Structure formats: C-alpha cells, structure tokens
Amino acid sequence: MINVKIREFENDIINYVNLCEDVPIEAKYLVFKDILQQIKEEANRQVTVEREQMKLAKEKESEEHE
C-alpha cells in the first residue's frame, strides 16, 4: 500500500512537471534542488529529535532500575 502511494506521488510530480512546459528545465532543476535540500534538513531534524527521545527514554529507564 505504501509503495503504491509513493509511486502515485512520484507519478503526480512527474506529470505536473511535464505539464509546465513554459518553465525552463534549468529552473525546474533549481526548484527541485531547493525542495530536496528543505526535505533533507527536515529529515535531519526529525532524526535528531528521535535520537534525543531515545536517549531520554534510556535515561529514564536507567533511573527506574536504580
């Protein structure tokens, strides 16, 4: 199910980009590059938050066992 949603998402993006014929390919590239950078930064933030939550959970567990 998730793979189907991802594939549909990908196809929707490709179709939309292909419909925008008046936008130069160089501009499309730069826009995608910027979007991917934003996604990368958000993913890194999420990983940092998850690591911090895991660290706090381990500390709490250690305190409970003492």
N, C-alpha and C positions, 0 to 999 in steps of 0.2 A: 504493500500500500504506500509506504513512504517512498519507495523507488519510483512508483507511478507519479506521485505528486512532484517529486524532484524533476522527473522527465517532462512533465507538463509545464512546470515552472520554467525550465530551460527552453522548451519549445516556444512558450509565450514570449520570452525575452527575445529569442532569435527572430520570431515573426514580427515583433514590434520594431526591432532594429532594422529589419529588411524593409518594412513599410516606410521608414523615414529616409526615403531616397534623396531628399534635399539636404540632408546633413552629410558633410564630407566624412569619409572613412577615418581620416585623421582625428576629427572631432569626436567621433564615436569611440575611437581608441582611447583618447584622453579622458573622456567621461567614464568609460569602464575602468580605466586605471584608477581614477579618483574614487569611484564606488568601491572597488576592491580594496583599496587602502583603508577606507572607512570600515568596511566589513572586517578586515584584518585587525584593526585597532579594537573594535568592539569584541571580537573573539578573544583577543588577548586580555581585555578587561574581564571578560567572563571567566576565563581560566584563572586569572589572579584571584577573583572573588571565590571561586570554587576551592582553590588551594587554601585560602585563608579560612574558609568554613571548615574544611577537613582538618586543618591544624587546630582550630578552636575545639572541634569535636574530640580530637585525640587528647588535647589538654584536659578537657572536661572529664573524659573517660579515665584518664590517669589520676585525676584528683578524686574521683569517686572510688577508685580502688585503693587509695591510701588510707 
